[in-house]
Amino acid sequence: MSDGFYDRTAEHVAVLLRDAWTGLGPALTRAVSGMDTSTGPVLDIGAGTGLGTAVLAAALPDAAIVAVEPNQALRTALLARCADDEDLRRRVTVLGDDVLSAALPDRLSGIVAMNVLGHFPPPQRQALWRLFAGRLDARGRAVLNLQPPFIPVRVSATPMAEVRVGGLTYVGVAAAEPSGENAITWNMTYRVERDGEVLTELTASDEWAVTSPGVLAAEVAEAGLALAVLDADQHLYEVHPATS
């Protein structure tokens, strides 16, 4: 997990990721619609500041949610979001451990993993699929997204988001370079500007494991799970027990 990266960038991530959820939020709502949440909580892996947790809670009003976020800075924002909302405060349990070592419920109705899979290199992904297979109810399903690129390639510097808060504008730019057979390194630049003048600029790098839908399907199959496409535009997939 990229704890040091988020220690440095959490305030920018908190502001700039909202734009990504403009499309991802409705797609996740559709993906979990009708999920039976009577057999256990829904697990939100890498909940971050809680943008997805709030979407999940709104889409599944009867669900108990376990939100796992190991980074303290992001978890502080997540807890503040939950504590400030009566419904979230009642239904969301926040855990600060890595999902592979967290004390999770024995049975889960569903699992959500948004914008997080790249933090799991292949050996950890295999452990993650075993967790899915062992704790997901027979009728349950997991929803996750795969963020491009799916192979290690160079990504030219690309504007990620620009958000104005009060008199300041927060800007994020992303670039990447291959850094291994199954990895890239994201090189992020975050600026705070006032009227076009750069007040602060922060650069930070983060190792990211890449995988393709085909590789993902093969990996989950080894754990007795199956993969299905939910939303091609948002690269959203469902993972469920292969017998269901």
Phi and psi in degrees as GROMACS dihedral restraints (atoms count N, CA, C in turn):
[ dihedral_restraints ]
;  ai    aj    ak    al  type     phi  dphi    fc
    3     4     5     6     1   -97.1    20    10
    4     5     6     7     1    60.9    20    10
    6     7     8     9     1   -63.3    20    10
    7     8     9    10     1   -45.6    20    10
    9    10    11    12     1   -62.2    20    10
   10    11    12    13     1   -35.9    20    10
   12    13    14    15     1   -60.4    20    10
   13    14    15    16     1   -47.4    20    10
   15    16    17    18     1   -74.5    20    10
   16    17    18    19     1   -26.5    20    10
   18    19    20    21     1   -57.9    20    10
   19    20    21    22     1   -36.7    20    10
   21    22    23    24     1   -84.8    20    10
   22    23    24    25     1   -29.7    20    10
   24    25    26    27     1  -115.0    20    10
   25    26    27    28     1     3.2    20    10
   27    28    29    30     1   -55.4    20    10
   28    29    30    31     1   -42.0    20    10
   30    31    32    33     1   -64.9    20    10
   31    32    33    34     1   -35.2    20    10
   33    34    35    36     1   -72.6    20    10
   34    35    36    37     1   -42.3    20    10
   36    37    38    39     1   -58.5    20    10
   37    38    39    40     1   -43.0    20    10
   39    40    41    42     1   -59.9    20    10
   40    41    42    43     1   -36.6    20    10
   42    43    44    45     1   -81.7    20    10
   43    44    45    46     1   -44.2    20    10
   45    46    47    48     1   -85.4    20    10
   46    47    48    49     1   -22.9    20    10
   48    49    50    51     1   -72.6    20    10
   49    50    51    52     1   -15.8    20    10
   51    52    53    54     1   -56.5    20    10
   52    53    54    55     1   -38.6    20    10
   54    55    56    57     1   -60.9    20    10
   55    56    57    58     1   -38.3    20    10
   57    58    59    60     1   -63.0    20    10
   58    59    60    61     1   -29.2    20    10
   60    61    62    63     1   -81.4    20    10
   61    62    63    64     1    -4.8    20    10
   63    64    65    66     1   -59.2    20    10
   64    65    66    67     1   -42.3    20    10
   66    67    68    69     1   -93.6    20    10
   67    68    69    70     1   -36.4    20    10
   69    70    71    72     1   -69.4    20    10
   70    71    72    73     1   -35.9    20    10
   72    73    74    75     1   -59.1    20    10
   73    74    75    76     1   -54.5    20    10
   75    76    77    78     1   -61.0    20    10
   76    77    78    79     1   -35.5    20    10
   78    79    80    81     1   -65.4    20    10
   79    80    81    82     1   -41.4    20    10
   81    82    83    84     1   -66.1    20    10
   82    83    84    85     1   -39.8    20    10
   84    85    86    87     1   -58.2    20    10
   85    86    87    88     1   -45.6    20    10
   87    88    89    90     1   -64.6    20    10
   88    89    90    91     1   -37.8    20    10
   90    91    92    93     1   -66.2    20    10
   91    92    93    94     1   -36.2    20    10
   93    94    95    96     1   -95.8    20    10
   94    95    96    97     1    -2.0    20    10
   96    97    98    99     1   -56.3    20    10
   97    98    99   100     1   130.7    20    10
   99   100   101   102     1    82.4    20    10
  100   101   102   103     1     1.5    20    10
  102   103   104   105     1   -62.3    20    10
  103   104   105   106     1   129.9    20    10
  105   106   107   108     1   -77.5    20    10
  106   107   108   109     1   112.5    20    10
  108   109   110   111     1  -106.3    20    10
  109   110   111   112     1    21.1    20    10
  111   112   113   114     1   -83.6    20    10
  112   113   114   115     1   -13.6    20    10
  114   115   116   117     1   -98.4    20    10
  115   116   117   118     1    -0.6    20    10
  117   118   119   120     1   159.8    20    10
  118   119   120   121     1   174.0    20    10
  120   121   122   123     1   -66.7    20    10
  121   122   123   124     1   167.5    20    10
  123   124   125   126     1  -101.5    20    10
  124   125   126   127     1   130.6    20    10
  126   127   128   129     1   -94.3    20    10
  127   128   129   130     1   127.0    20    10
  129   130   131   132     1  -108.7    20    10
  130   131   132   133     1   106.6    20    10
  132   133   134   135     1   -88.4    20    10
  133   134   135   136     1   128.6    20    10
  135   136   137   138     1    63.3    20    10
  136   137   138   139     1    55.1    20    10
  138   139   140   141     1   -68.1    20    10
  139   140   141   142     1   -16.0    20    10
  141   142   143   144     1    61.5    20    10
  142   143   144   145     1  -131.8    20    10
  144   145   146   147     1   -85.8    20    10
  145   146   147   148     1    -1.9    20    10
  147   148   149   150     1    98.1    20    10
  148   149   150   151     1     9.6    20    10
  150   151   152   153     1   -59.0    20    10
  151   152   153   154     1   -47.5    20    10
  153   154   155   156     1   -71.6    20    10
  154   155   156   157     1   -33.0    20    10
  156   157   158   159     1   -60.9    20    10
  157   158   159   160     1   -42.2    20    10
  159   160   161   162     1   -65.6    20    10
  160   161   162   163     1   -39.7    20    10
  162   163   164   165     1   -62.3    20    10
  163   164   165   166     1   -44.9    20    10
  165   166   167   168     1   -62.3    20    10
  166   167   168   169     1   -44.0    20    10
  168   169   170   171     1   -64.6    20    10
  169   170   171   172     1   -38.6    20    10
  171   172   173   174     1   -68.6    20    10
  172   173   174   175     1   -36.1    20    10
  174   175   176   177     1   -76.0    20    10
  175   176   177   178     1   -27.4    20    10
  177   178   179   180     1  -126.3    20    10
  178   179   180   181     1    77.6    20    10
  180   181   182   183     1   -67.0    20    10
  181   182   183   184     1   -14.2    20    10
  183   184   185   186     1  -102.8    20    10
  184   185   186   187     1     1.5    20    10
  186   187   188   189     1   -86.4    20    10
  187   188   189   190     1   139.4    20    10
  189   190   191   192     1   -83.2    20    10
  190   191   192   193     1   141.4    20    10
  192   193   194   195     1  -125.5    20    10
  193   194   195   196     1   133.9    20    10
  195   196   197   198     1  -109.1    20    10
  196   197   198   199     1   112.0    20    10
  198   199   200   201     1  -103.1    20    10
  199   200   201   202     1   118.4    20    10
  201   202   203   204     1  -104.1    20    10
  202   203   204   205     1   122.7    20    10
  204   205   206   207     1  -145.0    20    10
  205   206   207   208     1   106.0    20    10
  207   208   209   210     1   -75.5    20    10
  208   209   210   211     1   -20.7    20    10
  210   211   212   213     1   -82.7    20    10
  211   212   213   214     1   127.1    20    10
  213   214   215   216     1   -64.8    20    10
  214   215   216   217     1   -40.6    20    10
  216   217   218   219     1   -63.9    20    10
  217   218   219   220     1   -47.2    20    10
  219   220   221   222     1   -66.6    20    10
  220   221   222   223     1   -38.3    20    10
  222   223   224   225     1   -65.2    20    10
  223   224   225   226     1   -33.1    20    10
  225   226   227   228     1   -60.4    20    10
  226   227   228   229     1   -44.4    20    10
  228   229   230   231     1   -65.6    20    10
  229   230   231   232     1   -39.1    20    10
  231   232   233   234     1   -61.8    20    10
  232   233   234   235     1   -47.4    20    10
  234   235   236   237     1   -64.5    20    10
  235   236   237   238     1   -39.2    20    10
  237   238   239   240     1   -62.6    20    10
  238   239   240   241     1   -40.9    20    10
  240   241   242   243     1   -62.0    20    10
  241   242   243   244     1   -45.4    20    10
  243   244   245   246     1   -69.6    20    10
  244   245   246   247     1   -41.6    20    10
  246   247   248   249     1   -66.3    20    10
  247   248   249   250     1   -26.3    20    10
  249   250   251   252     1   -86.7    20    10
  250   251   252   253     1    -4.6    20    10
  252   253   254   255     1  -124.4    20    10
  253   254   255   256     1   120.6    20    10
  255   256   257   258     1   -59.3    20    10
  256   257   258   259     1   -41.1    20    10
  258   259   260   261     1   -67.6    20    10
  259   260   261   262     1   -46.0    20    10
  261   262   263   264     1   -64.3    20    10
  262   263   264   265     1   -39.6    20    10
  264   265   266   267     1   -60.9    20    10
  265   266   267   268     1   -33.8    20    10
  267   268   269   270     1   -77.6    20    10
  268   269   270   271     1   -32.0    20    10
  270   271   272   273     1  -111.0    20    10
  271   272   273   274     1   -18.6    20    10
  273   274   275   276     1  -104.0    20    10
  274   275   276   277     1   122.4    20    10
  276   277   278   279     1  -101.1    20    10
  277   278   279   280     1   126.4    20    10
  279   280   281   282     1  -104.2    20    10
  280   281   282   283     1   125.4    20    10
  282   283   284   285     1  -113.9    20    10
  283   284   285   286     1   140.7    20    10
  285   286   287   288     1   -99.7    20    10
  286   287   288   289     1     5.4    20    10
  288   289   290   291     1   -90.5    20    10
  289   290   291   292     1   163.3    20    10
  291   292   293   294     1   -61.9    20    10
  292   293   294   295     1   143.2    20    10
  294   295   296   297     1   -60.1    20    10
  295   296   297   298     1   -29.9    20    10
  297   298   299   300     1   -76.4    20    10
  298   299   300   301     1   -13.6    20    10
  300   301   302   303     1  -120.7    20    10
  301   302   303   304     1    -1.8    20    10
  303   304   305   306     1   -71.1    20    10
  304   305   306   307     1   151.6    20    10
  306   307   308   309     1   -81.9    20    10
  307   308   309   310     1    91.9    20    10
  309   310   311   312     1   -95.8    20    10
  310   311   312   313     1   157.4    20    10
  312   313   314   315     1   -59.7    20    10
  313   314   315   316     1   150.4    20    10
  315   316   317   318     1   -64.4    20    10
  316   317   318   319     1   -32.4    20    10
  318   319   320   321     1  -129.6    20    10
  319   320   321   322     1   134.1    20    10
  321   322   323   324     1  -122.2    20    10
  322   323   324   325     1   136.1    20    10
  324   325   326   327     1   -73.8    20    10
  325   326   327   328     1   -33.7    20    10
  327   328   329   330     1  -159.8    20    10
  328   329   330   331     1   164.7    20    10
  330   331   332   333     1  -137.8    20    10
  331   332   333   334     1   138.3    20    10
  333   334   335   336     1  -127.1    20    10
  334   335   336   337     1   133.7    20    10
  336   337   338   339     1  -138.3    20    10
  337   338   339   340     1    92.3    20    10
  339   340   341   342     1  -103.8    20    10
  340   341   342   343     1   129.6    20    10
  342   343   344   345     1    58.3    20    10
  343   344   345   346     1    34.6    20    10
  345   346   347   348     1  -133.0    20    10
  346   347   348   349     1   -16.3    20    10
  348   349   350   351     1   -62.8    20    10
  349   350   351   352     1   -28.9    20    10
  351   352   353   354     1   -66.8    20    10
  352   353   354   355     1   -13.4    20    10
  354   355   356   357     1   -79.7    20    10
  355   356   357   358     1    -3.1    20    10
  357   358   359   360     1  -114.4    20    10
  358   359   360   361     1   103.6    20    10
  360   361   362   363     1   -65.9    20    10
  361   362   363   364     1   167.5    20    10
  363   364   365   366     1   -47.7    20    10
  364   365   366   367     1   -47.1    20    10
  366   367   368   369     1   -62.0    20    10
  367   368   369   370     1   -38.3    20    10
  369   370   371   372     1   -72.3    20    10
  370   371   372   373     1   -33.4    20    10
  372   373   374   375     1   -62.1    20    10
  373   374   375   376     1   -41.8    20    10
  375   376   377   378     1   -61.2    20    10
  376   377   378   379     1   -39.5    20    10
  378   379   380   381     1   -65.2    20    10
  379   380   381   382     1   -35.7    20    10
  381   382   383   384     1   -64.9    20    10
  382   383   384   385     1   -42.9    20    10
  384   385   386   387     1   -65.7    20    10
  385   386   387   388     1   -34.5    20    10
  387   388   389   390     1   -65.4    20    10
  388   389   390   391     1   -37.2    20    10
  390   391   392   393     1   -62.3    20    10
  391   392   393   394     1   -45.9    20    10
  393   394   395   396     1   -55.6    20    10
  394   395   396   397     1   -50.4    20    10
  396   397   398   399     1   -64.8    20    10
  397   398   399   400     1   -34.6    20    10
  399   400   401   402     1   -81.1    20    10
  400   401   402   403     1   -27.2    20    10
  402   403   404   405     1  -113.6    20    10
  403   404   405   406     1   -18.1    20    10
  405   406   407   408     1   -74.7    20    10
  406   407   408   409     1   130.2    20    10
  408   409   410   411     1   -58.1    20    10
  409   410   411   412     1   152.3    20    10
  411   412   413   414     1   -56.8    20    10
  412   413   414   415     1   -29.4    20    10
  414   415   416   417     1   -98.0    20    10
  415   416   417   418     1     2.2    20    10
  417   418   419   420     1   -82.3    20    10
  418   419   420   421     1   171.6    20    10
  420   421   422   423     1  -150.6    20    10
  421   422   423   424     1   153.2    20    10
  423   424   425   426     1  -112.0    20    10
  424   425   426   427     1   146.6    20    10
  426   427   428   429     1  -123.9    20    10
  427   428   429   430     1   127.8    20    10
  429   430   431   432     1  -143.3    20    10
  430   431   432   433     1   163.6    20    10
  432   433   434   435     1  -123.4    20    10
  433   434   435   436     1   150.5    20    10
  435   436   437   438     1  -108.9    20    10
  436   437   438   439     1   121.4    20    10
  438   439   440   441     1   -94.5    20    10
  439   440   441   442     1   127.9    20    10
  441   442   443   444     1   -66.8    20    10
  442   443   444   445     1   156.6    20    10
  444   445   446   447     1   -78.9    20    10
  445   446   447   448     1   157.7    20    10
  447   448   449   450     1   -96.0    20    10
  448   449   450   451     1    -6.8    20    10
  450   451   452   453     1  -134.3    20    10
  451   452   453   454     1   160.8    20    10
  453   454   455   456     1   -71.9    20    10
  454   455   456   457     1   102.2    20    10
  456   457   458   459     1  -134.2    20    10
  457   458   459   460     1   163.0    20    10
  459   460   461   462     1   -77.1    20    10
  460   461   462   463     1   137.2    20    10
  462   463   464   465     1  -118.1    20    10
  463   464   465   466     1   117.5    20    10
  465   466   467   468     1   -65.3    20    10
  466   467   468   469     1   154.3    20    10
  468   469   470   471     1   -54.5    20    10
  469   470   471   472     1   124.1    20    10
  471   472   473   474     1  -133.6    20    10
  472   473   474   475     1   129.8    20    10
  474   475   476   477     1   -58.2    20    10
  475   476   477   478     1   131.0    20    10
  477   478   479   480     1   -96.5    20    10
  478   479   480   481     1   -49.0    20    10
  480   481   482   483     1  -165.0    20    10
  481   482   483   484     1   158.3    20    10
  483   484   485   486     1  -143.9    20    10
  484   485   486   487     1   119.8    20    10
  486   487   488   489     1  -131.8    20    10
  487   488   489   490     1   130.0    20    10
  489   490   491   492     1   -94.7    20    10
  490   491   492   493     1   129.0    20    10
  492   493   494   495     1  -127.6    20    10
  493   494   495   496     1   109.5    20    10
  495   496   497   498     1    62.4    20    10
  496   497   498   499     1  -128.6    20    10
  498   499   500   501     1   -91.2    20    10
  499   500   501   502     1     5.3    20    10
  501   502   503   504     1  -116.0    20    10
  502   503   504   505     1   149.2    20    10
  504   505   506   507     1  -116.6    20    10
  505   506   507   508     1   128.4    20    10
  507   508   509   510     1  -101.3    20    10
  508   509   510   511     1   129.0    20    10
  510   511   512   513     1  -126.5    20    10
  511   512   513   514     1   136.7    20    10
  513   514   515   516     1  -125.7    20    10
  514   515   516   517     1   135.4    20    10
  516   517   518   519     1  -128.3    20    10
  517   518   519   520     1   133.1    20    10
  519   520   521   522     1  -118.7    20    10
  520   521   522   523     1   137.7    20    10
  522   523   524   525     1  -141.5    20    10
  523   524   525   526     1   160.1    20    10
  525   526   527   528     1  -147.6    20    10
  526   527   528   529     1   153.8    20    10
  528   529   530   531     1  -132.6    20    10
  529   530   531   532     1   144.9    20    10
  531   532   533   534     1   -59.2    20    10
  532   533   534   535     1   140.8    20    10
  534   535   536   537     1  -138.3    20    10
  535   536   537   538     1    22.9    20    10
  537   538   539   540     1   159.0    20    10
  538   539   540   541     1   178.7    20    10
  540   541   542   543     1   -63.3    20    10
  541   542   543   544     1   -32.6    20    10
  543   544   545   546     1  -131.2    20    10
  544   545   546   547     1    32.5    20    10
  546   547   548   549     1  -149.5    20    10
  547   548   549   550     1   154.2    20    10
  549   550   551   552     1  -129.4    20    10
  550   551   552   553     1   163.2    20    10
  552   553   554   555     1  -113.7    20    10
  553   554   555   556     1   117.0    20    10
  555   556   557   558     1   -78.6    20    10
  556   557   558   559     1   129.9    20    10
  558   559   560   561     1  -111.6    20    10
  559   560   561   562     1   107.5    20    10
  561   562   563   564     1  -104.3    20    10
  562   563   564   565     1   141.2    20    10
  564   565   566   567     1  -123.1    20    10
  565   566   567   568     1   126.7    20    10
  567   568   569   570     1  -121.3    20    10
  568   569   570   571     1   128.0    20    10
  570   571   572   573     1  -123.2    20    10
  571   572   573   574     1   148.8    20    10
  573   574   575   576     1  -116.7    20    10
  574   575   576   577     1   124.5    20    10
  576   577   578   579     1  -123.7    20    10
  577   578   579   580     1   151.8    20    10
  579   580   581   582     1  -130.1    20    10
  580   581   582   583     1   116.8    20    10
  582   583   584   585     1    52.7    20    10
  583   584   585   586     1    41.8    20    10
  585   586   587   588     1    84.5    20    10
  586   587   588   589     1    -9.2    20    10
  588   589   590   591     1   -90.5    20    10
  589   590   591   592     1   130.7    20    10
  591   592   593   594     1   -78.6    20    10
  592   593   594   595     1   117.7    20    10
  594   595   596   597     1   -88.4    20    10
  595   596   597   598     1   -43.7    20    10
  597   598   599   600     1  -141.6    20    10
  598   599   600   601     1   151.1    20    10
  600   601   602   603     1  -140.5    20    10
  601   602   603   604     1   130.6    20    10
  603   604   605   606     1  -126.0    20    10
  604   605   606   607     1   132.2    20    10
  606   607   608   609     1  -115.7    20    10
  607   608   609   610     1   142.1    20    10
  609   610   611   612     1  -152.0    20    10
  610   611   612   613     1   147.0    20    10
  612   613   614   615     1  -118.4    20    10
  613   614   615   616     1   148.7    20    10
  615   616   617   618     1  -144.2    20    10
  616   617   618   619     1   125.5    20    10
  618   619   620   621     1   -72.7    20    10
  619   620   621   622     1   137.5    20    10
  621   622   623   624     1  -138.5    20    10
  622   623   624   625     1   123.0    20    10
  624   625   626   627     1   -79.2    20    10
  625   626   627   628     1   129.2    20    10
  627   628   629   630     1  -106.1    20    10
  628   629   630   631     1   148.1    20    10
  630   631   632   633     1  -153.5    20    10
  631   632   633   634     1   157.2    20    10
  633   634   635   636     1  -101.9    20    10
  634   635   636   637     1   162.0    20    10
  636   637   638   639     1   -56.6    20    10
  637   638   639   640     1   -37.5    20    10
  639   640   641   642     1   -64.7    20    10
  640   641   642   643     1   -44.1    20    10
  642   643   644   645     1   -64.7    20    10
  643   644   645   646     1   -41.8    20    10
  645   646   647   648     1   -59.3    20    10
  646   647   648   649     1   -44.2    20    10
  648   649   650   651     1   -60.9    20    10
  649   650   651   652     1   -41.1    20    10
  651   652   653   654     1   -67.2    20    10
  652   653   654   655     1   -40.1    20    10
  654   655   656   657     1   -63.6    20    10
  655   656   657   658     1   -47.4    20    10
  657   658   659   660     1   -68.9    20    10
  658   659   660   661     1   -31.2    20    10
  660   661   662   663     1   -62.3    20    10
  661   662   663   664     1   -36.1    20    10
  663   664   665   666     1   -62.9    20    10
  664   665   666   667     1   -24.4    20    10
  666   667   668   669     1   -95.4    20    10
  667   668   669   670     1     8.1    20    10
  669   670   671   672     1    81.2    20    10
  670   671   672   673     1    25.0    20    10
  672   673   674   675     1  -118.3    20    10
  673   674   675   676     1   165.9    20    10
  675   676   677   678     1  -128.6    20    10
  676   677   678   679     1   152.0    20    10
  678   679   680   681     1  -114.6    20    10
  679   680   681   682     1   138.0    20    10
  681   682   683   684     1  -138.1    20    10
  682   683   684   685     1   143.1    20    10
  684   685   686   687     1   -77.8    20    10
  685   686   687   688     1   131.1    20    10
  687   688   689   690     1  -104.9    20    10
  688   689   690   691     1   -44.1    20    10
  690   691   692   693     1  -148.1    20    10
  691   692   693   694     1   103.7    20    10
  693   694   695   696     1   -65.2    20    10
  694   695   696   697     1   -36.1    20    10
  696   697   698   699     1   -64.9    20    10
  697   698   699   700     1   -37.7    20    10
  699   700   701   702     1   -95.3    20    10
  700   701   702   703     1     3.7    20    10
  702   703   704   705     1    55.0    20    10
  703   704   705   706     1    44.4    20    10
  705   706   707   708     1  -100.9    20    10
  706   707   708   709     1   133.9    20    10
  708   709   710   711     1  -131.2    20    10
  709   710   711   712     1   153.6    20    10
  711   712   713   714     1  -109.4    20    10
  712   713   714   715     1   138.1    20    10
  714   715   716   717     1  -119.2    20    10
  715   716   717   718     1   129.7    20    10
  717   718   719   720     1  -145.6    20    10
  718   719   720   721     1   161.2    20    10
  720   721   722   723     1   -54.7    20    10
  721   722   723   724     1   136.2    20    10
  723   724   725   726     1   -63.2    20    10
  724   725   726   727     1   -23.2    20    10
  726   727   728   729     1   -86.0    20    10
  727   728   729   730     1    -9.2    20    10
